[in-house]
Amino acid sequence: MANFIENSSRAPELLESSFKTLITPAANFIAKLTTPGTAVVELLGDDEVVYGTFSLDTFNEEVESGLLTALPSKMKFNVTSGASSARFTITVVSKA
């Protein structure tokens, strides 16, 4: 099962609806730039803990987080740089 998130003018974006479908609190995250540019994106839990960081600088190249475990029930992404110059997608792939 995969869930798809795309950045928009609203930041940070909540990933809550995607996490409602996860059976176990473990997932791989795959990020990809959909326009040229750069972006540094943090995956934050509702406890403000950073669970992963993506440094995106190559157009259309997938960057995988690897398996993240013990995830909280609510997460969001936070763009720490490149927010106005780059658009990206994050795919959440659950591991059951």
Secondary structure, 3 states (H helix, E strand, C coil): CEEEEECCCCCCEECHHHHCCCCCCCEEEEEEECCCCCEEEEEEECCCCEEEEEEECCECCEEEEEEECCCCCCEEEEEEECCCCCCEEEEEEECC
